[in-house]
Amino acid sequence: MASFPSYVIARVEKLKELNEKRDGIMEEYLKDRAALEQRYQMLRNPLYEERAEIIAGKHDEKIAADRPTTQNDNSENEEEETEQRAKGIPQFWICAMSHNETIGEYLAEEDVDCLEHLKDIRSIDHEDGKGFTLEFYFDAPNNPFFTNPLLTKQYNVPNLLIADEPILKKVIGCEIDWKSGRSLVYREVTKKQRGKGKNVGQVRTVRKQERKDSFFHFFDPPKMPSMDEMDEEEADRLEEAFDQDYEVAQAFRECIIPKAVLWFTGEALEEEMEGMLQLMEED
């Protein structure tokens, strides 16, 4: 700036004043936008609550009573079927999740039995519009794997409402209280170790934990090491890990939660595939 004439500097200072006013307007916009998001979140919540009740089977009798009878209905078969009917919609969430490619690739076979006890998934936007929290509700009394009724994953994203490329300020997972011997993320391995030096000839038993593939690693987000300890390769690896983690979170927030029934039936996947084919044809 020192190289510019004084009259040009005065004009630049005027532009800075305009920029500050623009920043003030954007602050008001973000407050209003966050309030609007909260308003519509409150309108959606009763629909999601009723959805969870239907999945859990709390509306089975009412839905059956409202169902129109047709000439094709066989009363004898209906009575037999009624005795064998499952409650609600079994495996609803695991089916919906498995049909989404982003989430499905993280699901291990051992996860299925546990995710059958998943009752509901919610995304709660923060009041200031600078982040969201994913909530996973489980049937804790009947879940043989862990005792938590609720697992959470919190994302603090200052530019959530104004930019396509997120700036992650913080990602907070939660601890899963695994029941004895039922962890899906680690297996306990026993190994015999022969002594060395003065302990030659002695054999001791060592127990170690080995990592297993599981969706439930999602609740233990990547850790940010000290910048002094991180080289370029480690920085690239960490960036990729955070990108993948956030991609899964957005798949829940933008796809699974708002359109769960269409992912359960597979219709959302079909729509996604059709969209991709159309783009390929256009190219």
C-alpha positions in Angstrom: 0.0 0.0 0.0 2.9 2.4 0.7 3.7 2.5 -3.0 0.3 3.8 -3.9 -0.5 7.5 -4.1 -2.4 8.9 -1.1 -5.5 9.5 -3.1 -5.6 5.8 -4.2 -5.0 4.7 -0.6 -8.1 6.8 0.4 -10.2 5.0 -2.2 -8.9 1.6 -1.0 -9.8 2.5 2.5 -13.3 3.3 1.3 -13.5 -0.2 -0.3 -12.5 -1.7 3.1 -15.4 0.1 4.7 -17.8 -1.4 2.2 -16.3 -4.8 2.8 -16.8 -4.4 6.6 -20.5 -3.5 5.9 -20.8 -6.6 3.7 -19.3 -8.8 6.5 -21.9 -7.4 8.9 -24.7 -8.2 6.5 -23.4 -11.8 6.1 -23.3 -12.2 9.9 -27.0 -11.2 10.0 -27.7 -13.6 7.1 -26.1 -16.5 8.9 -28.0 -15.8 12.1 -31.3 -15.7 10.1 -30.3 -18.8 8.1 -29.5 -20.7 11.3 -32.8 -19.7 12.8 -34.6 -20.8 9.7 -32.8 -24.2 9.7 -33.9 -24.6 13.4 -37.5 -23.7 12.5 -37.7 -26.3 9.8 -35.9 -28.9 11.9 -38.6 -28.5 14.5 -41.2 -29.1 11.7 -39.5 -32.3 10.6 -39.0 -33.8 14.0 -42.6 -35.0 14.5 -42.4 -36.8 11.2 -39.1 -38.5 12.2 -40.6 -39.4 15.6 -43.6 -41.1 13.9 -41.3 -42.9 11.4 -39.3 -44.3 14.4 -42.6 -45.5 16.0 -43.7 -47.2 12.8 -40.3 -48.9 12.5 -40.6 -50.1 16.1 -44.1 -51.5 15.5 -46.0 -49.0 17.7 -48.5 -48.4 14.8 -48.9 -51.9 13.5 -52.5 -52.4 14.6 -53.6 -48.9 13.3 -51.9 -49.4 9.9 -53.5 -52.9 9.7 -56.9 -51.5 10.5 -56.5 -48.7 7.9 -55.4 -51.1 5.2 -58.2 -51.6 2.7 -59.3 -55.1 2.1 -59.3 -56.5 -1.4 -60.9 -59.5 -3.1 -57.4 -61.1 -3.3 -57.2 -61.2 0.5 -57.5 -64.7 1.8 -58.9 -64.6 5.4 -57.5 -68.0 6.3 -54.0 -67.1 5.1 -54.3 -63.7 6.8 -55.0 -65.4 10.2 -52.0 -67.7 9.7 -49.8 -64.8 8.6 -50.9 -62.7 11.6 -49.6 -65.3 14.0 -46.2 -65.1 12.3 -46.0 -61.4 11.7 -42.8 -59.5 12.8 -43.2 -56.3 14.8 -42.6 -53.1 12.9 -40.0 -53.2 10.1 -37.1 -55.5 11.0 -33.6 -54.5 9.9 -34.9 -51.2 8.6 -31.8 -49.1 9.2 -29.2 -51.7 8.3 -30.9 -52.2 5.0 -31.1 -48.5 4.3 -27.4 -48.0 5.2 -26.2 -51.0 3.1 -27.9 -49.6 0.0 -25.8 -46.4 0.3 -22.4 -46.9 -1.3 -20.6 -44.4 0.9 -21.8 -46.0 4.1 -22.1 -49.6 2.9 -18.4 -50.1 2.3 -17.8 -49.6 6.0 -20.3 -52.2 7.1 -18.8 -55.5 8.2 -20.7 -58.8 8.3 -20.4 -58.8 12.1 -22.0 -55.4 12.4 -25.3 -56.6 11.0 -26.6 -58.3 14.2 -25.7 -55.2 16.3 -27.3 -52.8 13.8 -30.6 -54.8 14.0 -31.0 -53.1 17.4 -30.6 -49.6 15.9 -34.0 -47.8 16.4 -33.4 -44.3 14.9 -30.9 -42.0 13.4 -31.1 -38.2 13.7 -29.1 -35.2 12.6 -29.4 -32.2 14.9 -28.1 -28.9 13.6 -26.4 -26.6 16.1 -28.3 -23.5 16.9 -25.6 -21.2 15.6 -25.5 -23.0 12.3 -21.9 -24.0 12.7 -22.1 -27.7 13.0 -24.3 -30.7 13.6 -24.5 -33.8 15.7 -25.5 -37.3 14.5 -27.4 -39.4 17.0 -27.8 -43.1 16.8 -30.5 -44.6 19.1 -30.2 -48.3 20.1 -32.4 -50.7 21.9 -30.0 -51.0 24.8 -31.9 -53.6 26.9 -31.9 -56.1 24.1 -28.5 -55.2 22.5 -26.0 -58.0 23.3 -23.1 -56.0 22.1 -22.9 -52.7 24.1 -24.9 -50.9 26.8 -25.1 -47.4 25.3 -28.7 -46.3 24.4 -27.2 -43.5 22.3 -24.1 -43.1 20.2 -23.2 -39.6 19.0 -20.8 -37.9 16.5 -20.4 -34.2 16.6 -19.0 -32.0 13.8 -18.0 -28.4 14.4 -18.0 -26.7 10.9 -17.8 -22.9 11.1 -18.6 -22.5 7.4 -21.4 -25.2 7.2 -24.0 -22.8 5.8 -21.9 -20.7 3.4 -19.4 -23.0 1.7 -19.3 -26.3 -0.3 -15.8 -27.2 1.0 -16.1 -27.7 4.8 -13.6 -26.4 7.3 -13.7 -28.9 10.1 -12.8 -27.3 13.4 -13.4 -30.3 15.6 -14.9 -33.8 15.3 -16.0 -35.5 18.6 -17.0 -39.1 18.8 -18.1 -41.1 21.8 -16.9 -44.1 23.8 -18.8 -47.4 23.2 -19.3 -49.5 26.4 -18.8 -52.9 24.9 -20.0 -55.9 26.8 -17.4 -58.5 27.8 -16.1 -60.3 24.7 -18.5 -58.5 22.3 -16.4 -55.8 20.9 -16.8 -55.4 17.1 -13.8 -53.1 16.7 -11.1 -55.2 18.3 -10.5 -58.8 19.1 -8.4 -60.0 22.0 -5.6 -62.3 20.8 -3.4 -64.4 23.2 0.1 -65.1 22.1 3.0 -67.0 23.8 6.2 -65.0 24.0 9.6 -66.6 24.7 11.9 -64.8 27.1 15.3 -63.3 26.1 18.5 -62.6 27.9 18.3 -63.6 31.6 14.7 -64.8 30.9 15.7 -67.3 28.3 13.7 -70.5 28.6 10.7 -68.8 30.1 7.5 -68.5 28.2 4.8 -65.9 29.1 1.4 -65.3 27.8 0.7 -61.9 26.3 -2.8 -60.5 25.4 -3.1 -58.0 22.6 -5.9 -56.3 20.8 -6.1 -56.6 17.0 -8.3 -54.2 15.0 -11.3 -55.6 13.1 -13.1 -54.0 10.2 -16.3 -52.4 11.6 -18.6 -49.5 11.0 -18.3 -48.7 14.7 -14.8 -47.2 14.2 -16.9 -44.3 12.9 -17.4 -43.2 16.5 -13.7 -42.9 17.1 -12.7 -40.1 14.7 -9.2 -39.5 13.4 -6.9 -37.8 15.9 -5.0 -34.6 15.0 -1.3 -35.0 16.0 1.0 -32.1 16.8 2.0 -30.2 13.7 5.7 -30.5 14.8 5.4 -34.3 14.6 3.6 -34.4 11.3 5.4 -34.7 8.0 3.9 -34.2 4.5 2.9 -37.9 4.1 1.2 -38.0 7.5 -0.6 -34.7 6.7 -1.9 -36.2 3.4 -3.0 -39.4 5.1 -4.8 -37.5 7.9 -6.5 -35.2 5.4 -7.8 -38.2 3.5 -9.1 -39.8 6.7 -11.0 -36.7 7.7 -12.4 -36.4 4.2 -13.7 -40.0 4.2 -15.1 -39.5 7.7 -17.0 -36.3 6.8 -18.3 -38.0 3.6 -19.9 -40.7 5.7 -21.4 -38.1 8.0 -22.9 -36.2 5.1 -24.3 -39.4 3.6 -26.3 -39.9 6.9 -27.2 -36.2 7.1 -28.2 -35.5 3.5 -29.3 -39.0 2.3 -30.2 -41.6 4.9 -31.9 -39.5 7.5 -34.2 -37.4 5.2 -35.0 -40.2 2.8 -34.6 -43.4 4.9 -37.6 -45.3 3.4 -36.3 -44.8 -0.1 -32.9 -46.1 0.8 -34.6 -49.0 2.6 -36.5 -50.0 -0.5 -33.6 -49.3 -2.8 -35.5 -46.6 -4.8 -33.0 -43.9 -3.8 -30.1 -46.1 -5.0 -31.9 -46.6 -8.3 -32.4 -42.8 -8.7 -28.8 -42.2 -7.9 -27.7 -44.7 -10.5 -30.0 -43.2 -13.1 -28.6 -39.8 -12.4 -25.0 -41.1 -12.9 -26.0 -42.7 -16.2 -27.6 -39.5 -17.5 -24.4 -37.6 -16.6 -22.3 -40.2 -18.5 -24.5 -39.9 -21.5 -24.3 -36.1 -21.5 -20.5 -36.4 -21.4 
